[in-house]
């Protein structure tokens, strides 16, 4: 185990106090059918993944496993695609990293097991018990993941990120029980469409009855009512086309 700054290689030998115990938060009600959503989240500065991936924009980091040890620490296993260097020392020099272990795999890219602090940008996932599927990906300071949840859980997750000062991008959403009989194109949105649709979905614009009017939504987005209406209409057309192809 590589310990760059003299940290002990034993992560779990000391007695655990009450403050060390992982707190299990009560998730929001799991109501309604499941949906599969793809999210992009800008990593917070206290995550070693942010600094490392921004320093090496040519690399793609795949997160294959993670295990919270307590409220402060997490152990993750990552694969780094796009380079052949041994990244142990550089990762270990990150301020929030305690230990790094390079894992050699036969005929495969080496992996790194990293013990670090739990970055605040990931807290909503654990607090709401909505955990992304593996593998998860990091590129240039952005975290890409896919979750399976109810619509109410997804809305609560996005709201929690927004309250924490993190802007999540909802890039696609589909029913979890959809069983395609042939490959189908994904719903691809522009950055503006992603922003408008995420805000509309989170604020309850698509609920019946609506929890926010188009005028109020436009005010929150800082755009004219007509531009927001046009952007959402384009998103709705894409979703309608995707739904039509799904049932045809």
N, C-alpha and C positions, 0 to 999 in steps of 0.2 A: 504494500500500500504506500503510495507516494504521499508524503506529508510535507508540503512545501515550506510551511512556516513553523515546523516543530510541533504540530498538533498530534495528539495521541491517535494511533491507528485504531483504537477501540472506540466505537461510536455508541455502545450500549451497555458498558460495564458498570457505570456509576448508577447509584440508586435513583429512581425516578421520583420526583416530588409531585405534589398535586398540580403545580403549575406546568409540569412537563407533560401531563397527560393530554392526549389528543381530544379535543372537544368535538363532540358529535352534535351538529346543529340539526334542528328539525326541518326537513325539506318542506317546500310548499306542497299543497295538496296535488296529488298525481291524478288530475282529472282529464278526461277526454282521451282521444286517440294519440298514439305516439307519433312524433315527427322526427325526422333526421335533419339536422341543421349543420351547416358549415360556417364556422366563425373565424375571423381574423382579429387578433388582439395585439396591440403594440405593447411590448414588454416594458416593465418598469425598470428604472435605473439600478435597483437593488438585485436584479437578476444577472448572474454571470452569463447567461445565454444571450442577453441583449448586447453586452459589450463585446463578447467574443464573435457573435455573428455579424455585428456591424463592422468589426475590424477585418473580417474575412467575408465580404459579400459574395464571393464565388463559391462558398461552401453551403451545403444543405445539412442541417442537423436533424436527425430522426430520433425521437424519443420513444424507446421501446418499452420502458417500464419506469415506474416511480413508486416510492413508498414513503409517506410521511412518517417520521420517527416520533415527533412530538409537535408542539405548537410552533417550534422555531426551526426545525431541521427537516430536510427531505433528502432521500437518496434516489438518484435517477440514473438510468442506464441509457446512454446515447450512442448513436453511430454517426460518424462525420463523413459525409460524401463530398468528393470533389478535391481531395488532397491526400497525399501519402505521408505527410509528416507525423511525428509523434507529438500530439498536442497536450500531453500530460502536464508539462511544466507551465505552459501558458495558461491552461485552465486553472491549474493550482495556484497561480499568482493572482487570480481574481479575488477581490476583498471578501466576498461572501462564501468562498470555497474553503472547506476544511480538509478534505481528503480527495485524492484522485487515484483510481486504479485502472490501468490499461489492461483490457481482457483480450488475449489473442485467441482467434477462432480459426480453425483450419479452413483454408480456401475461402475465407470471408473477410470482409473489412473489420478491423479491430473495433471493439467497443470500449467506452469509458464509463466507469461507475463513479459518480460524482456525489459527494456529500456536501451540501451547502445549506444556506439559510433559505427559508421559504419566502419567496418573493411575494410582495403584496398584490401583484397583478393576478395571481392565481387563487387568492382567497375566496372569491365568489363561487368558484367551482366546488370547493370543499364545504363552505358554509351552507350551500344549497343542495349538496349531495347530487350534483349533476356533473359527472366526470366524463371527460372526452374519451373516445375510443383510441386504441393504439393501432398503428404508430401515429404520433403527433409530430409536426414539423416546425422548424424554426428557420427563417431566412431573413437576414438583414434586419434583425431587431423585431420581427413580426412572428407571432405564434399562430400557426394554422392548425385547426382541429375540427373534429366532427363529434357531435353529441346526439344522443337519443333521449328524448324527454317528452313530456306533454307540452302543449302550447303554453299553459299557465306557468310551468317550470321555466320554459325558455324565456318568457316575458320577464319573470322574476330575475333570471340570470342576467339578462341584458340591462335591466334597471339597476341591479347591484353593481355592475361594471361602471355604468354611467355615474352612479353616486360616488364611486371610488375614484372618479377622475380619469377613468380609462374608456376610450371610445372603441367599442366593439363593432366589427363589420359583419353583418349577417349576409353572407354571399349566396347562399342557396338554402332552400327548405323543401322537403318532400315528405309524403306519408311514409312512416316506417314499415307499414305492412304492404307497400306496393311491391308487386312481384313482376318485374318487366319480363316479357317473353322475347324481347329483342332489345339490342342496345338503343338507348334513347339519348338525344342531346340534353345536356344539363341546362338549367336556367342560368344564364350568364347576365349579370347586371353591371352597368358602368358604376364607377365610384359615386357619382351623384345619385344614381338610382338606388344604390346600396344604402347611402346615407338617408335619403328620403324615406325609403321603405322601412328601414330599421326604426326610424323615429316614429313613423305612422303605426307600425305594428306594436311597438312598445307602449305608445300612448293610448292605444285602444281605438284607433281610427277604424279598424276592421271588425270591431265587436258590434253586436246588435243588442241594444242600441249603442251608437258610437259614444265613446267617452271624451272625444275631442272633435271639434269641428274642423273643416278644411281651413277656415280663416285663422283659427288659433294655431293649427299645425304650421301654416305658412309663417306666422309670426315667430314661432319657436325656431324655425329653420332660417329665418332672416331672408326669405324669398317672397316673391309675389304669389298670390293665390293661384293665378293662372299657370305659372311655371311649375308649382308643386303639383297641381292637378294634372298637367301634361305629363310630368315625369312618372307619377303614380299610374296614370292610364297606360303608359308604355310597359311598366312592370306588370300590371294586371293582364295586359294582352299576352305577354310572354308566359305568365303563369297559366292563363287560359289555354294557350296553345299546347303547353306541356301537359296540362290535364287532359285535353282532348286526345293527344297522342297516347296517353297512358291507358285510356279506356277503349281505344279503337282496336 
